[in-house]
Amino acid sequence: MANATLAAGDREAWSARLKDLGFWAEWAALVGLVVLVIVFQALNPTFLSAGNIASMLVAAAILIILAVGQTFVIATAGIDLSIASTMTLGAVAFGQAYAAGWGLPLSCLLGIVASALVGVANGVIIARGKITDFIVTLGTLSAASGLALILADGKPVTIIDPVLLGLSTGGLGIFGWSFVIAVVVALVAHVMLFHTRFGTHLLATGGAPESATAMGISTERIKIAVYTISGTLAGLGAILLVARIGAAEPAANTSFLLNSVAAVVLGGVSLFGGRGTIIGPFIGAMLLVALVNGLTLLGVSQFYQPLAVGIVVVLAALLTRFQR
Amino acid sequence: MTARPDPGTSTDGALLRCENVSLSFGNVRALVEVSLTLRRGEITALVGDNGAGKSTLVRCVSGIHRPQSGRIVFDGDEIDFHSPEDAREAGIETVHQTLALVEDLTVWQNLFLNREIVRRLGPVALLDRRAMQSRSKEMVSTLAVNVPAVRSRVRRLSGGQRQAVAICRAAGFSSKLVIMDEPTAALGVQETARVEELISRMREEGHSVLLISHNFIQVMRLSDQVWVMRAGRCVGGRRTAETSGEEIVALVTGAAGQ
């Protein structure tokens, strides 16, 4: 009897939850991904072939890493518009060092450090200078890509390295190394956000900065930290990018910026800060990659892809209005 | 969890003593030679009109301002706080009017905000969520009547429940003195009654409370001692049992002498 009422209560709760828009808003990315997979698989059976899944996962790796960095920033109610050009700068720094014969480990380190420094600069200017994040990172967006052009003299550097080649082609079964790295980054980020003091203080800084300050949390330090994390992850993305295309280019990579913000929005992270997950943006990034991949498989012209991404993102943003 | 101050440790029972505390902001004399004492284990009320200097005095005690002259003795030691953290370290907790809660975090996360319990695993320190949750339940159950599950987000709580969370946070962590700035100003009748019950219970648990209030009826109902401020001066103190609401009002408005 008691069990029966309990089960009935559960069913009721579930049907109520399904009617609640907040539930859909929280899981928008997952629902969207499942729907896309079903639709694309129905239209083209090669969509879920092992080969295509493997290539989608590899294609998603860089975006996942950038989206994780962007999540940290957005959870503090900020935004990092410079994330993609920071990655470009990291790639160019890496390429120049490699071309100058620094060897792979040192060149990787330099690429990451260069990107991290852009993040530190963002954080210090935003936190200490008390300037709007939007303006500061818009400035560094331009500055970092300019710096990349100057460093590279506008020319790409081709990089052929067996280790980098292995990074982009090898892996564990269908999980390419770059995807494995992205998963590790996401796991570490999840632990940082929900199982350390730093993560709690980060969410407090984003959700209620005055309260955080009143409880003795240094919101300045948190801000500097999140932009540094974002920059560092952009540097990691830079190495994967170079490994993937086999060259360090001073190209703008604008779509990475838009998609990193899009993945975070799709993942149900509040743009007002204070709440967010890592799994959400992770799935959001997969959704965007699946969308572009599926459209390509169906032979839809490339020109339609940005349009489709834009529509999905705006729909997701509309849904977040119903978040609980 | 909560260190209960023993009312018998000090000879005169004074927990806090302000002696001739003065503070000016430019030409404005916010505090003029304010002297008052606050006894252990009691609810002491501080009343006065807007701009009488109540908040400024409290800010001196809680480390936000530093008095320009005079001294403040807390728990036997003269204090010289440079920041609210110093005051908190010494055992003075303040419940601000804004409550300083984070709506998107849960009750237990707010209770332990910036005082999280961690477990060390080599170089990393991970939050001990279970320990914090169970201790939160203890903190809340000893004091509050109507506080919901410690796992619910503060966003979902009513004004009175939020006040209760903020008060529980201040009362925990072995605080010796809890300062409350207008704790019921924004609450309805029922919620005010609940918060007043909570404040009374704190006294039963042995906490010392400094209550700032505009509500004379509330002051008469809750406090053991009343201090009245007017125009930056402390114009009088009465044992609540030996005074009346009319006398307090007269002191506040200046109609009565000292």
Interface residues (C-beta under 8 A of the other chain):
Chain A: V191 F194 H195 T196 R197 T200 H201 L203 A204 G206 G207 A208 E210 S211 A212 A214 M215 G216 I217 S270 G274 R275
Chain B: P84 E85 R88 H96 T98 L99 A100 L101 V102 E103 D104 L105 Q109 L113 N114 E116 V118 V124 A125 L126 L127 R129
